[in-house]
Amino acid sequence: MPHIYILKCADGSYYVGSTNHLEARLEQHSSGLGAEYTRRRLPVELVFHHECETVAEAFALEKQVQGWSRAKREALIEGRFEDLPALSRKRRRPRA
């Protein structure tokens, strides 16, 4: 089944990805064969994953979470789903 996942890197940053084979992908990241981003930030730790119905859903959710702030990602990781709407970035209004 497709998954979205979040890794916490050694430097404290987060990496968001999606995959059809979660365990194999985690092994790739941990061994330095994953994304270039995580290769330079080993070791990594899985801090969140969610199983999706389709590859398209996992990919769309990955792209959505990649655009989130650190605070919003941490709320997701911690299961504070009720906090997610309040952590959405405010759109700037054009000056008149």
Secondary structure, 3 states (H helix, E strand, C coil): CCEEEEEEECCCCEEEEEECCHHHHHHHHHCCCCCHHHHCCCCEEEEEEEECCCHHHHHHHHHHHHCCCHHHHHHHHCCCHHHCHHHCCCCCCCCC
